[in-house]
Amino acid sequence: MHRCAAVTQRIAFTKMHGLGNDFVVLDAREQALPVMTPAIARALADRRTGIGCDQLVLLEPDATHAFRMRIFNADGGEVEACGNAARAVALLHGEPVTIATGGGPITLEPTEAGARVDMGAPRFDWDAIPLAYPMDTARMPVGWPMDKGALESPMAVNVGNPHVIFFVGDADAVPLDVLGPVIEHDPLFPERINVNVAHLAGPDHLRLRVWERGAGLTRACGTGACATAVAAIRQGLAKSPVRVTLPGGDLEIAWEQGGTIVMSGPATTSFSGSFDWDDYARGAGA
């Protein structure tokens, strides 16, 4: 008896990065893809057995905006926003556009140097972060011990996703690989938190390291740069625009009190390819 070979769906992808923060971008705007699950996102992001990335980015049709950008971290969790991914999508789309994200609409514009993204207005209320209970988010009365001293009195801000920011004497001296996951999963943050440590490197210039929720230490975090620049401006440590130096390179963040955050920086296409959806679906138990 003759049996027909099973037909599997081949999926195109584009590998991109912003300052070394890398993405696998899947475009479902014109051709629907199978349902993305945390397990499949995790399998695709695996750097040994998958394509490998910090975030999986899924572009989908949207009823009220040009399209929707969904972001899955390497651990499979879906998050609201990603500034570096937004610049990559601006480059991929190729023209100015306003899109939907889980953190609200954002406006993208490709530039000669990469892309400019209007990330919307920051939010500071404790329940917008969110925190587990009310407190002053400009100077939170909390801290976490280190071998020498403590990491304490941070500021919290939501820039489409939640961030806590610590200004320290030397960001490189903070054991962020140890404290990052502790703070991320602290019960104070019911939706977990992105952890930023920064110091003033010069006039209106910050040096920043980020422990990213669901991804760990990262070479660059666009929303972290936005949150940290806003915190510095709000505390009078810097004036807009702020140059933010991350391990992967520099971003420029502009923000005035009461306005929206504008992030400018590079984005790059690494390569394109395709994969068999069923290979990852089977491996993910889907």
N, C-alpha and C positions, 0 to 999 in steps of 0.2 A: 504494500500500500504506500503510495507516494505521500509524503508529508511536506507541506510548505514550510519554508524557513520562517521563523518569527521575524516580524518587521519591527525594528526598533527606531526610535526617534532620535535623529542626530541634531544636536543643539549647538548653535554658533555662540561663541563668547569673544569678548575683547578683554585682554589683560591690560590694566592701566595702573598708574600710581601718581600720588601727589606727595612729593618730598620723601619718597620711600614707603609711604603708607599705601599698600597695594590692594587692588580690587579685581574681582572677576565680574564683569558686567554682562548681564543677559538682557536682551531686548525683546520684550513681549508686546510691543506697542502695535505691531501689525499682524503678528502670528502668535496665537496663544501657545503658552507652554504648559506642561503638566504642573500640577499644584506643588509649589515649593513648601517643603517642610523643614523644621529645624535639623532633622537628621540628615537630609540631603544637602542642606547648606553646609553643615559641619563636614560632611564627606568631601564636598567640592573644595572647601577651604583647607583641608589637610595638606600640609606641605610635603608629605612623604607619599601618600597614596592618592591624592587628588590633584587639582590644578594648583592649589596653594594661594592663599590670600589672607589679608587681615579682615576684609569684609567682602561679602557677596552683595552685588547691587542688581536689583531687578527693576526694569523699566516697564510700566504697565499703562494702559489707557486710563483716563480719568474723566469723570463726567463734567467737572467744572474747571479743570486746568488742562494745559497742553498734554501733560502726562503725569504719572505718579512715579516717584522714586522710593523704592523700599530697600532697606538695608538690613542685612543679617551679619552679625559678628561671627568671628571664627568659631565660637562655641555654639553657634546655631541660633542664638537668641536674636529676635528682631528688635531693632532700636529705631528711635524717632528721626535722628539726623546724623549727618556726617559731612563736615565742611570740605574735607579733601575729596571725598567722592563727588560732591556737588561740582567742584571745579573740573573733575574728570568728565562728568556728564556734560558740562558746558562745552568742553572741547569736542566730545563725541557728537553732540547735537549740532554744533557749528554756528548757531545764531542765538541772539537774545531770546529768552523764554522764561515764563513763570510756571513753576511746577508745584505739584502737591507733594508733601512729605508727612510723615507721622507727627512731626513737630510743627506743622503749619506750612503755608506757601512760602517759597523762596524764589528769587529772581536770579537767573544765571546769564552771564555775558562773556563769551570768549574774547580774549585780548591777545595782542602779539606776544605777551610774556606768559600767557596761560589763561587765567579766567578771573573774573570779578563776580562775587556772589553777595547779594543782599540777603542776609540771614534772618531778617526780621528784628523785632525789638526784644531785648533781654527781659526776663522776669525775675523778680527778687522775692516775692512773697513766699513764706515758708511752705505753704501748701501747693505752690507752683513748682517747687524743686522736684519732688515733694520731700518734706521731712516728716518724721513720725509724730512730731508734736511742735507747737509754736515756739519760735525763738527768733532773735534778731539775726538775719542772714548776712548782715554787713560785717559782723564780728561775732561769730558763733562761740559760745562759752563751752567749747569742747576741745579735747586734745587726745593724742595717742602717743605713748612713750616710745622713745628711741634709746639706744645705748647711752647717748649723751643728750640729756634734755628731753624735749617733747616736740612733736609736730602739733601745733595748737592754734587756736583763734583764727580759723579759716573764714573765708567768705563763700557763700553759695549763690549760684546763679543758674537759671535755665536759659539756654540759648537754642532751644529746640530739643535738647537733651540735657540731663542734669550734671552739674559740675560743682566741685568744691575746690577752692584755690587757697594754697598756703604760700605766703611770701616769706622767704628765708634768706639767710646770709649767703648760702651757696647751694643751689639746687642740685648740683652734682654730688654733694656730700650726703644727701638724704637717701637712706636705703629703701628706695621706692619699690624695688622688687619684693621686699618683705612687707612694708607698710601698705602698699597699694591694695593687695587683695584683702587685707584686714579691714581697711576703711571702706572699700567697695561693698563689702558684705555686712557692714555694721548695721544693726537693727534701726539706727537713726535714719537710714536711707531705705525706705520700703521698696523702691524700684532700683536699688543699687545706685552707684555713683561713679562718675569719672573723677580721678584724683590728679590734681595739678600742683606741682611745686615749681616756684619761679623765684628769680632774683633780678634786681635791677642791674643791667650790664652797662648802662650808659643813659644819657638823656633820652627819654621816650623809647628805650630799648630794653626788652626783657629777654632773659634766657629761661627756657621752659622745658620741663620733662613731664610726661603724662603717663599715668597708668590708666589704660582705657578699659572701661566696663566691658567684660566679655572678650577682650582681646589681649590684655596685658600691656607690658611696656611697648611703646610704639615709637617709631622714628618721627612721626608727625601726627598731630591731631588738630584738624582745622577748627572744630568747635571748641576744643581746649584752648587754642590760641585766642579765639574770640572771647571766651569766658574770662580768661586771664587778663587780656587787654582791658576789658570792661571793668574788671575788679580793680586794676591798677589806676585807671582813669577815675573811677568812683572814689578811690581812697586818696587821690591826689599824688600818686607816685609817678604818673606819666600823663602826657597830653596827647590827644589824637592828632595825627595817626601814630600808631604804635608799631614799631618793628619787633616782631616776636621771632626769636631764634630757637628752633627745635633741633634735635640731633640730625634731622634730614635736611634742614635748610631754613630759609626765612619766609615769613608771611607778613603782610602789612594789614593791620586792622584799624579801621576808622569807626569812631562812635562818638556822638554827642549826646549829652543827657536828654532823654525823651525821644531820641531818634532810633533808627535801625542800625544794625551792625553791617558794615561792608568789609568783606575779606578779599584780598587780592594776592595771587600767588600762582606758581607754575602747576602744570599737570602734563602728563606724558602718556602716550600709548606705547606699551611694551611690545605686544604681539597679539595676534588673533588666532583662533583655532576652533575646533569643535569637539564634542564628546558625545558618547552614547548615554542617554538619560537612564536607560535600564541598568547600565553598569553601576551607577551610583544609587539608584533606587533599591537594587538588590542588596548592595553593601550596607545601605542604611536601614534595611529591614522594611522598606516601604512596599 
